[in-house]
């Protein structure tokens, strides 16, 4: 079409140009090129935006090869080496009472088999695991506050952990950030972990639990999990986590609290304090034991429980850097509560451990 148009305007006859057409040839040639360029732009294929995905399912197995992994599931009386098989559904959530709070909920079945060494001859545990991780955004990839609830429903072995973290200044954790802990889909720090992205958008993760000295890339891995990623679904609205309450007129006791003592190892505790600053959930009973210690936050390392495993599975993780202040622990009849209050009197970390 463009060629015929140029031929008519340039008086093209038998391969020659008429004399008065030479002076307009350059102008018509430029015009023809512009028309061709316009047509080529019009037929360029549209760039399809990459679809945003989220984890919707988590499955696989974990060999509980360390003492800590057994104790985390309440299996303190059994030998190491049991097998936990998981089948979990994952979904995004938003809070009813916090406009800037979003997170995930993980729910499903965990079966622990191969239990040996305990009393009663129990070789199998079937449990329901519910995990809620909620974050309050301060904008531009900044996280101000986090809530984490882990509900392990396994009959007499049931426990529930409730954790609140207040970041000041807010923690920077933008979506899709580069994670320096991984190099070419393999962990470069901490325990060995290998990530394999599959064709159906799922992600296969194999690796070692912390402190497993016999596990490496050449041995049988402790962890063999896969996460399935699918297009984003609308989040489910959930009630906001229960607020924490400060307890007044609590005095130090001679007996040390036992229900949260394992958490003390995360902090650099100093001398015992007489001025207790306890916080707790659902406080309706009298305090049976209470103690407090000073905390030196200078030079403290960040605490990031299981973060490398969660990020390998494309799940959000959290971390907390201890600050200077007062660490208080109390025991009541059905739970233990621990809290870190900074030097300005602000609650920075609160943990509740209850046994059902």
C-alpha positions in Angstrom: 0.0 0.0 0.0 2.8 2.4 1.0 4.7 1.4 -2.2 1.7 2.2 -4.5 1.2 5.5 -2.6 4.8 6.5 -3.2 4.6 5.4 -6.9 1.7 7.6 -7.6 3.2 10.7 -5.9 6.6 10.3 -7.5 5.2 9.6 -11.0 7.1 6.3 -11.2 7.0 5.1 -14.8 8.8 2.0 -15.9 11.5 2.3 -13.2 12.1 6.1 -14.0 11.2 9.3 -12.2 9.8 12.3 -14.1 11.9 15.4 -14.0 9.8 17.5 -11.6 9.6 14.6 -9.1 13.2 14.5 -8.1 12.9 17.6 -5.9 10.1 16.0 -3.9 11.6 12.5 -3.7 13.4 13.1 -0.4 10.3 14.5 1.3 8.0 11.6 0.1 10.6 9.0 1.1 10.8 10.5 4.6 7.0 10.5 4.8 6.9 6.9 3.7 9.4 5.8 6.4 7.3 7.6 9.0 4.2 5.7 7.9 6.0 2.4 8.0 7.4 3.1 11.5 3.9 4.0 12.7 2.5 0.8 11.4 5.3 -1.3 13.0 4.6 0.4 16.3 0.9 -0.5 16.0 1.5 -4.2 15.7 4.1 -4.7 18.4 3.0 -7.4 20.9 1.8 -6.1 24.3 4.1 -6.7 27.2 2.3 -9.0 29.7 2.9 -8.0 33.3 4.2 -10.9 35.4 1.5 -12.3 37.6 2.1 -11.9 41.3 2.1 -15.2 43.2 1.6 -16.3 46.8 2.2 -19.6 48.7 -1.0 -21.6 49.0 0.1 -25.0 50.1 3.0 -26.5 52.1 3.8 -30.2 52.4 6.6 -32.6 53.0 8.6 -34.0 55.9 11.1 -33.0 58.6 13.4 -35.4 60.4 13.5 -34.1 64.0 17.2 -34.9 64.4 18.0 -32.4 67.1 17.0 -32.1 70.7 15.6 -28.6 70.1 13.4 -29.7 67.3 11.9 -32.5 69.5 11.3 -30.1 72.4 9.7 -27.5 70.2 6.8 -30.0 69.6 6.6 -31.0 73.3 8.4 -34.3 72.7 11.0 -33.7 75.5 10.7 -37.3 76.8 11.4 -39.0 73.4 14.6 -39.7 71.6 15.8 -37.6 68.7 15.0 -38.8 65.1 11.2 -38.8 64.8 9.6 -37.9 61.5 7.1 -35.0 61.1 5.0 -35.1 58.0 3.2 -31.8 57.2 0.2 -31.0 55.0 -0.7 -27.3 55.4 -2.9 -24.7 53.7 -1.6 -21.2 53.4 -3.6 -18.0 52.9 -3.3 -14.2 53.2 -5.2 -12.3 55.9 -6.0 -8.8 57.0 -7.0 -7.5 60.4 -10.5 -6.2 61.2 -9.2 -3.5 63.5 -5.9 -2.5 61.8 -6.0 -0.9 58.3 -2.3 -1.4 57.7 -2.0 -4.9 59.1 -1.6 -7.8 56.7 -0.2 -11.3 57.0 -0.6 -15.0 56.4 -2.3 -17.9 58.2 -1.0 -21.5 57.9 -3.3 -24.3 59.0 -3.1 -28.1 58.6 -2.1 -31.5 59.9 1.2 -32.6 61.3 1.8 -36.3 62.0 4.8 -37.3 64.0 5.9 -40.9 63.7 8.8 -43.1 64.8 8.7 -41.9 68.4 11.0 -43.9 70.7 12.2 -43.7 74.3 9.1 -42.2 75.9 6.8 -43.6 78.5 3.4 -45.1 77.6 4.4 -46.7 74.3 3.2 -43.8 72.2 4.9 -44.1 68.8 2.7 -41.6 66.9 1.3 -38.1 67.4 -1.4 -36.5 65.2 -1.6 -32.8 65.7 -3.3 -29.7 64.2 -1.0 -26.7 63.7 -2.3 -23.2 63.3 0.2 -20.3 62.6 -0.7 -16.6 62.3 1.8 -14.0 61.3 0.5 -10.5 61.1 2.5 -7.3 60.3 1.7 -3.6 60.7 3.1 -1.6 57.9 4.6 1.9 58.4 4.9 2.4 54.6 7.7 2.1 52.0 8.7 -1.4 53.1 8.9 -0.6 56.8 7.4 -2.8 59.5 6.3 -1.2 62.8 4.8 -4.1 64.7 4.4 -7.9 64.4 2.2 -10.6 66.0 3.0 -14.3 65.8 0.7 -17.0 67.1 1.7 -20.7 67.0 -1.0 -23.1 68.2 0.1 -26.7 68.4 -3.0 -28.8 69.2 -1.8 -32.3 70.1 -3.8 -33.4 73.1 -1.7 -33.5 76.3 1.3 -32.1 74.3 -0.6 -29.0 73.2 1.0 -25.6 73.5 0.4 -22.1 72.2 3.0 -19.3 71.7 1.9 -15.7 71.3 4.5 -13.1 70.4 4.4 -9.4 69.8 7.4 -7.4 68.5 7.6 -3.6 68.3 10.3 -2.3 66.0 11.6 1.2 66.8 12.8 2.4 64.4 10.6 0.4 62.0 12.3 -2.6 60.4 13.0 -2.3 56.7 11.8 -5.4 54.9 10.5 -4.6 51.4 8.7 -7.2 49.3 10.9 -9.1 46.9 14.2 -7.9 48.4 17.4 -9.6 47.6 18.4 -12.0 50.3 22.1 -12.2 50.8 21.8 -15.5 52.7 21.3 -17.4 49.4 23.7 -17.7 46.5 22.4 -19.5 43.3 19.5 -21.0 45.3 21.8 -22.4 48.0 22.3 -21.0 51.4 25.7 -19.3 51.9 25.3 -18.7 55.7 24.0 -21.0 58.4 22.8 -24.5 57.8 22.9 -26.0 54.3 19.7 -25.4 52.3 19.0 -26.0 48.6 16.1 -24.4 46.7 14.8 -25.8 43.4 12.1 -23.9 41.5 9.9 -26.3 39.6 7.9 -25.7 36.4 4.5 -25.5 38.1 5.6 -22.5 40.2 6.2 -24.8 43.2 9.4 -24.6 45.2 11.3 -27.7 46.5 13.5 -27.1 49.6 16.0 -29.5 51.1 18.3 -28.8 54.0 19.6 -29.3 57.5 18.2 -28.3 60.8 20.4 -26.0 63.0 23.1 -27.7 65.0 22.8 -30.9 63.0 26.5 -31.7 62.6 26.0 -34.9 60.6 23.8 -33.2 57.9 25.3 -31.6 54.8 24.8 -31.5 51.0 26.2 -35.0 50.7 24.0 -36.7 53.3 20.3 -37.3 53.7 18.7 -33.9 54.4 16.6 -33.3 57.6 14.2 -31.1 55.6 12.3 -32.0 52.5 9.5 -29.6 51.9 7.7 -28.0 49.0 5.6 -24.9 48.7 3.0 -24.3 46.0 2.6 -20.8 44.6 -0.5 -19.6 42.8 -2.0 -16.2 41.8 -3.0 -13.9 44.6 -6.4 -14.5 46.2 -8.4 -11.8 48.2 -7.2 -11.9 51.8 -9.5 -13.2 54.6 -10.5 -10.8 57.3 -9.6 -12.0 60.9 -10.0 -10.6 64.4 -7.0 -8.6 65.6 -4.7 -10.4 68.1 -5.5 -9.9 71.8 -3.9 -6.8 73.2 -1.2 -7.2 75.9 -1.8 -5.8 79.4 0.7 -4.4 81.9 0.5 -6.0 85.4 0.8 -3.7 88.3 2.2 -4.3 91.8 4.1 -7.5 91.0 7.0 -8.3 93.3 10.0 -10.4 92.7 9.8 -14.0 94.1 12.6 -16.3 95.3 11.4 -18.9 92.8 12.5 -18.4 89.2 9.8 -18.7 86.5 10.2 -21.9 84.5 7.7 -21.6 81.6 9.7 -19.1 79.6 13.2 -19.8 80.8 14.4 -21.2 77.5 13.9 -17.8 75.9 16.5 -16.2 78.2 19.3 -17.6 76.0 18.4 -15.1 73.3 19.4 -12.2 75.5 22.5 -11.0 77.2 21.1 -10.7 80.7 22.8 -8.8 83.5 22.0 -8.4 87.1 18.6 -9.2 88.7 16.3 -6.2 88.9 13.8 -5.4 91.7 11.7 -3.1 89.5 9.6 -5.6 87.5 7.7 -4.5 84.4 5.6 -7.6 83.4 3.2 -7.8 80.5 0.9 -10.7 79.8 -2.2 -12.0 77.9 -5.5 -13.0 79.6 -4.2 -12.2 83.1 -6.8 -13.4 85.6 -4.8 -15.5 88.0 -2.3 -14.6 90.7 1.4 -14.7 89.9 3.2 -17.7 91.3 6.7 -16.7 90.4 8.3 -13.5 89.0 11.8 -12.2 88.3 13.5 -9.5 86.2 17.0 -8.9 84.8 18.7 -6.0 83.1 19.5 -6.4 79.4 22.5 -5.0 77.6 21.5 -4.4 74.0 24.8 -3.0 72.9 26.3 -5.2 70.2 23.5 -7.7 70.4 22.9 -10.0 67.4 19.6 -10.1 65.6 17.4 -13.0 66.6 15.7 -14.5 63.5 14.1 -17.8 64.4 13.8 -20.1 61.4 14.0 -17.2 59.0 16.3 -18.9 56.5 13.9 -21.8 56.2 10.8 -19.6 55.8 12.4 -17.4 53.2 13.5 -20.5 51.3 9.9 -21.6 51.1 8.8 -18.1 50.0 7.1 -17.4 53.3 7.6 -14.2 55.4 10.0 -14.3 58.3 10.8 -12.0 61.2 13.7 -10.9 63.2 14.4 -8.8 66.4 17.4 -7.1 67.7 17.4 -6.9 71.5 17.7 -3.4 73.1 18.8 -2.3 76.5 16.1 -2.4 79.2 14.4 -4.8 81.6 13.5 -8.4 80.9 10.7 -9.7 83.1 9.3 -13.2 83.4 6.2 -14.3 85.3 4.4 -17.6 85.7 0.7 -17.9 86.3 -1.4 -21.1 86.5 -1.9 -21.7 82.8 0.9 -19.7 81.1 4.2 -18.0 81.4 4.8 -14.5 80.1 8.0 -12.7 79.3 8.5 -9.1 78.2 11.3 -6.7 77.3 10.7 -3.1 78.1 13.3 -0.6 76.8 14.9 2.2 78.9 12.1 4.6 77.8 9.5 2.2 79.3 8.2 1.0 75.9 7.2 -2.6 75.4 9.4 -4.0 72.6 9.0 -7.7 72.9 6.3 -9.8 74.6 6.0 -13.6 74.7 3.3 -15.8 76.1 3.6 -19.6 76.4 0.5 -21.6 77.5 -0.1 -25.3 77.8 -3.6 -26.6 77.0 
